[in-house]
Amino acid sequence: MCGIVGYVGGRQAAPILLDGLKRLEYRGYDSAGIAIHNCRHTNLIKAEGKIKVLEEKLGGAYPEGCAGIGHTRWATHGRPSDVNAHPHTDCTGDFMVVHNGIIENYQELKEWLQSKGHVFKSETDTEVIPHMIEHFYDGDLLEALKKTISRLEGSFALGVISRREPGTIAAARKSSPLIAGLGEGENFIASDIPAILQHTRKVYILEDGEMVKITKDSVEVYDFLGTPVAKSVFEVKWDAVAAERGGYPHFMLKEIHEQPRAFKDTMAGRIFPEKGEIRLDDVHLGKDYLQNLKKIFIVACGTAYHAGMVGKYIIEKLTRIPVEVDIASEFRYRNPMIDKDMLVIIISQSGETADTLAALRESRKQGARVLAVTNVVGSSVSREADDIIYTWAGPEIAVASTKAYSTQLIALDMIALYIARILGTMPDEDAKDIIAAMKKLPDQAKTLLESEDRLKAIGQKISGHQDVFYIGRGLDYPLSLEGALKLKEISYIHAEAYAAGELKHGTLALIEEGVPVIAPVTQEHLFEKTLSNIKEVKAREGYVIAIANDGNEEIKKSVDDVIYIPKTHPILSPVLTVIPMQLLAYYAAVARGCDVDKPRNLAKSVTVE
Ligand code: AGP
């Protein structure tokens, strides 16, 4: 996610802003910028790259001024570049804005503003905001912001300064975090507590639908209608390290809890239930091309490969195009039979995995079109693919992938629907049902996360075992592969996943009294079959933990424990079922005293073969 810092007070703003941005670097970013206002004018400096590039641009001479805003950008719309970095300005340079989030309706706003003569410089969604404020400004910055945000759709945490109102910062929050810091003769705004913790421990945590106007001596909070809101002061007790994790003990747990927001952002501006439509701006697969498509390959490593295996089931079901899934390190050496009538989907959170990048290059060399699913704008994979879908999950810091995996599944759901709608391989009503169910996933994930305590207890229970098995049928099988990987890579427990029907062909020999077996049974058309496999395990006195859809009472009779997930469309179940698996693995690893965020022997991005 992007980082925001703002300051108004009696001290020079530039060093305070730069230091605050450095304390947000853990969030990941690709460019940075600051705007400093003194009595006469506003200095705007921004640069692609790390903050030290920005400092080099400043040449050691900080612009003077006691008010300003700063930003570190995690690109979503528009590649990393100087011009796409924040702050963004309007036509006159009177208004400067920093923003974290996604403005879903930015294209229509941009067209409307351009029709009124506004000239845009960047490729970003954010730039519509200063131009909207310019349009509405009539002597009151907060009023102009209020009118602007009433027309924005999507998520935003934003800060505005203007030379029209020196010594004032206006800010607003909807779905992206924002706080106001309360100092002595100085006040702050920030995306996150670490940015201002050295200056004050007194903050207002802004809620969705709240605006704030700060000066050096005042912090006034309002709702989006302009009604004053009384806020209580939150006293920060965390140290700097805990603050970076938003108070969570590990980045992994923080990122598991960020999934509802990541789902919402990844679907933002892309799914339209009322029309049953999918809009993928950076994907250009035409009807003729798709009608001639003979095969789809999905190629990736690790967790991304497991997402690809789920994608195979879904794309084949909705489009009836054959899909072959390959581990990237195998794909490039097996002399794959690829030609121009084949599409290769490359999945990579980092967009830098060496084997996956090599598979992309091999595919293109053999004439195939490449569609990339990646979480990092400007990554190598994103630059070399023909088409791209970004999972707007925000930076994933923990080595074990969680929110990237689940948003990869959502991206693959969107690809399957996108192709099926163009080829007409599914009825409108079915598409509308699935897309309507997708809209509910963020809230359903939030509900699931509320049952964390139960998962903590189960995770602690399995932490004492050396071997754990995962079994599933249909979509629950590739999902089990991901559950097993999560457990083994952070808790070092030996975990294996099997197609439930395969257990009796050998692995059942390893099941003995008390051995934990995790059994997702979300695919109701396969329930009876999987139930018989579960009974095979119980006959050997294994300890079975089922993951079932809400309302499935029958499963209780046959297993030792049941974790329920909210009911959704069967093809979307993996997006929710993976969450309890992530939490089980997390709490098992914590119980074993493992280094959850940085497991032994592993790296976040494997950029070597
Ligand atoms: C997942 O928890 C692991 N960290 C690892 O398997 C990872 O998914 C794999 O290395 C692929 O990384 P990528 O998605 O960045 O290409």
Residues whose N, C-alpha, C, O or C-beta is under 5 A from the ligand:
A	BS01	AGP	C301 G302 T303 A304 I347 S348 Q349 S350 G351 T353 V399 A400 S401 A603 K604 V606
